Amino acid sequence: MKGSSFHDTIREVERRKSELTAVSIDKLEMCYDELSQQFQHFFAEQKDLEQILITEHPHYGRMEFIFADLVHHIVNHGTYHRGNVTAMLRQQGEAGVPTDYVFFLTRK
């Protein structure tokens, strides 16, 4: 959404993943907080949530997205991963964690 190419985005994700391999929970929390601040700053700068974003995808070619639709997709995709993590925890005999938005709001 920042205008980077697909390949640049993949490289950045891989860079961040390699930096976080085998780090402490405290370090992960610090990195999460920093990333959260970056997201907040990025979204605060957006003036038009209905703007069209055009990108090149290596498999699907030229694609156009409405900014708000892409944000919706990212939020849904995060929900998918939280559900997977919760399922894996339960398969390992752990209780899992609440993932509902209401729970998040009560923790602030």
Summary of the structure (lengths in Angstrom):
residues: 108
radius of gyration: 16.7
end to end distance: 27.5
largest distance: 45.9
contacts: 206
relative contact order: 0.08
helix: 61%
strand: 11%
